Amino acid sequence: MEAKPDARALWSLSYGLYIVTSAFGEKSNGQVANTVIQVTSEPPRIAVALNKENYTHELASGSSVFAVSVLAEDTPLEFIGRFGFRSGRDFDKLEGVAYEKGATGCPCVLEHAVSVFEGKVFASVDAGTHTVFFADLVGGRVLSDAKPLTYAEYRNRKGKVPKRAPTFHQE
């Protein structure tokens, strides 16, 4: 019998904390994500993993576009919680939040963001509970020279992890 991997080994992986948004038709939504990576530099490509049960996943699947806002280290936990613990199917997560519509039509959250960028999906991979969307970078800009928020810092501040997050584990 093969030994089961110690899940704690994965806790040492480094992540950032992001707001990923998408829009499809007249609908838009955003969610917290920690799995956003640069895939290539030429052409510039990124990837994001979204839980299949999340509303943002539904919109990104329909529109093949998304935007990412890199959160600043001093982002309040309440702001992060707004995008991470309730469904956008139940309330408008973007109401009262500073954002602008980007080139893809996705809302780019400006509030507490270090930078924003947008992607047009060219491929996706089914990863079980999540889909990994691969996208060509079609826009982006730096908003601040503030330090980006890491997932480790978020956890140090006693930030909670939703059950649908790829890094969720029972305490």
N, C-alpha and C positions, 0 to 999 in steps of 0.2 A: 504494500500500500504506500503510495506516494504521499509525502508530508504536504500539508496545506501551507501555502506561503503566509508568512506573517504580514498582515495588512499594515502594520505599523511601519514597515520598511517604505511604503509609499508616502508616508507622512513627511519624509525628508525631501520630496520633490518640491521644487520652487514654483510658485504660481503668482500671478497677479490677480487683481480683482477688477472686473469690468461690468459695464452695463451694455448688454447686447440688445439692440432693437431691430424690429423689422416692420414692414408695412405691406399690406396687400389690399388692393381696392381702397376703400375708405377707412379701413381698420389699421391701427398701429398698436404696438406694445413693446415693452422692454422687460428684461430680466437680468438678474445678477448671474455672471458666469465667471469661472476661474480657468476655463480651458480655452484659451485663445493663443494661437502661436503664429509666428511668421514661418512660412513654409519655404519660400524662395525669395531671392532678392531681384532676379532678372528672369522673367518678369516678376514684379512684386506680388506675392500671393500669401494669403493668410488662411487659417482654418479655425473653426469654432465648433465645439461639441455642445449640442442642445438636447435636453431630455425630450423624448417623443411626446410626453404628456403635457408639456408646457405650451402655452398659447403662442409664444414667440416662435417656437418650432413650427407650429401650424402656419403662421404667417410667412416665415422664411421658406418653408416648403412650397407654398403657393406662389410667392413672388420671386424667389431665387435671388434675393438681395437682403443684406443686413448691414448694420452699422455697429461700431464698437466705440465706447467711451472708456478711456483708461482712467480709473479713479485715483484721486490724490490721496496721499497718506492720511491727511486730516479729515477725510470724509466722515461725517457723523454716522454712527450705527443706524440711527433712525432713517436716514436717507437710503442706506443700503437695504434695510429691512423693507422699505416701500417697494423695492423691485424684487425682493427675494422670498417673501413669505405669504403672498396672496396672489391669486390668479388675476391676470388682466381680463379674464372673461367676466369677473365680478365687479371690477372697478377700474377707472382710468388711471393707470399708474403715472401717466405723463401730465395729468392736470396739476397746474401750479408749479411745474418743474421747468427750468430754463432749458429750452432746446430749440434747434432749428431744423427745418427739413433739408436734407442733403440732396446731392445729385441723384441718388437712387430713389428718392422719395421717402427714405427712412428718416425717422426723427434721430438727430444727433444730440444726445444729452450733453449740455455744456456745463451745467451746474456740477461743481466738484470734480471736473475733468481736467486732466493733464493734456490729453490729446484725443482726437477723434479720427476715425477712418471708416471707409465704407467699402464693401465688397459685393461683387456680382458673382454668384455661385456658378462654377463650371463643372463641379462634380460633388457627389455626396456618397458617404459610406455608412451602411447600417452597422452600428456597433452595439446591438442589443437594445439596452434601455435608451441609448442616445443615437443621434445621427451626427456624424462629423461632416460639416459643410466646408468645402474647399472653394476659395473665391479669389478672383483677380481683384487687386486693390484698384479702386476707381476714384478714390478721393481720400484726403487726409490732411490734417494740420495740427500743429502744436498750439495749445491754448495757454500753457503755463510752464514755468520751469520748476514747479513743485515736484517733490519726490512722489513717484507712483506708490500706491498701496499694494503691499504684498499680502498674500493669503496668510502667511505666518503672522504678520502684524495684526491682521484682522482677528485671527484666533487668539492672539495675546490680549486683545482688547475685549475678549469674551464674546466675539461674534459667533452666532449660531450657524449651523450648517443644515439646510433643508434636506429632507429625505431624498429628494430627486437629484441632488447634487452628485456628481461623479465621485466626490471625495467624502461622501457621507459614511459614517460608521457609528455603530452603537457604542456609547460610552460605557 
